[in-house]
Amino acid sequence: MARKDGKPGRVAQIRSAFTMTRKIDPKVGWVLLAVFLGVLAAFVLIGLLLDAPIFTTILGLPVAVLVTTVVFGRRAEAAAYSQVEGQPGAAAAVLNALRRGWTVTPAVAVTRNQDVIHRAVGRPGVVLVGEGAPSRLTNLLAAERRRHARLVGDTPIYEVQAGDAEDQVRLRKLQRHVMKLPRNLKASEVSQVNRRLRALGSGTPPLPKGPLPRNIRMPKSPRVR
């Protein structure tokens, strides 16, 4: 059911996520049912041993729901990543799910081979994330680093290669990797860096349309304190 602001309600979001997950993971429904019944059965068994089955059953219901929700979240996350892995622009979808405080600019550099550089600006500084062949990305990231350094001065610039090759960061670990970078800038300094980079623009053609499923919601990154 939709909310008054027009956005889908919580139940509709869960239903949509379950439908998407089941397409990738057909057994998810049975897995969740087994988890729920397994946890609940464990509490019932404990209650029988303690001669308090009603109490432990009532206690076990919310615990079973919680554990089932956690398992569903992880399987939905895995399904979402598997659906976009290997597609041009997948890293941009992950970066766009970063929590507030980050400004993400997809495709600040794109080559004919579809090697792509995305930019994320936050408290760590400037993070350049590349997708493509490692042998080509090294030079492309270095060139983008020099181009950005001319505008941001001493602001830290990090280079990250997203992918499955050696020394690359897997897509499902990209959010965590970026969020663990040291916080070098104040909020006001982040705004200044963004203003400087607006003059830089993308300078390259946009990503090809349609590489990513439109209904995919990438998992939100953990909050960094």
Summary of the structure (lengths in Angstrom):
residues: 225
radius of gyration: 22.0
end to end distance: 34.3
largest distance: 72.9
contacts: 664
relative contact order: 0.13
helix: 51%
strand: 14%
